[in-house]
Structures are given as C-alpha cells and as structure tokens.
C-alpha cells in the first residue's frame, strides 16, 4: 500500500506514513489515509468535472477545440511517418 501512497503524498508525508505503519498503524487505517489522500489529490479535478457537467455545450466546445488541435498534430506526425517509411 505504501507504493500507492507515494503517488499521492509528498515525500515527507509518505515517510511519516511509512513510519506510522512500522509503528503499528493497521492496514484498515492505512486504507483510510489512502482514501483521504485520493480525495484530496483528485478533489479539484472532480469539482471541475462537476462544473463542466452543468455546462454541456461549453464542455462540448472545449472537446471539439481539443480534437481539432490533436488532429492537426496527428496529421503532421503521420506525414512524417509516411515519408520515413517511403510512402510519400
């Protein structure tokens, strides 16, 4: 479980958790700390998603703009690939 926590905690927080675990922190309590760290880490993103869900037209426009940019980048990349393999 400590490895998962390291993805969500600072080095100091992860070290403190490891010390607590070695000192007898139960597996169940470690899982609760993981849930808290998860909610803290992803909370802002969840709030942003909830905000966007209230404005589907705006969210759709953002997605379309992103798709347009991605398509342009992909087209350039594929042209380089075709040239590299001798298809152009």
Secondary structure, 3 states (H helix, E strand, C coil): CHHHHHHHCCHHHHHHHHHHHHCCCCHHHHHHHHHHHHHHHHHHHHHHHHHHHCCHHHHHHHHHHHHHHHHHHHHHHHHHHHHHCCCC
